[in-house]
């Protein structure tokens, strides 16, 4: 099974456009994502993270679980919150 990177990036950009219209508290160049397996926590991350291979794995999982119908109305990532924080802290260091 191949990863469809262009479709995931395209979808993430669509979500970003929708969120920028609906959520004024997301700074330009960032996206709000909901993370968690049971309870969802909202994080605001730079859109540059979307192109990082580790983050793309999370996007792929999200696509497999939710398709393009996300229950929170934004990009929902089915990932342990601690693992997400660990990943984003590593990405922030670059």
QUISUL-V912648 format. One line per field, one symbol per residue. burial: 1 if it has 24 or more other ideal C-beta (glycine too) atoms within 12 Angstrom, else 0. A space follows every 50 residues. Layout:
burial->???
//
This chain:
burial->00000001101100110010001001000011111000010111101011 00001101111110010001010111111000010011001000
//
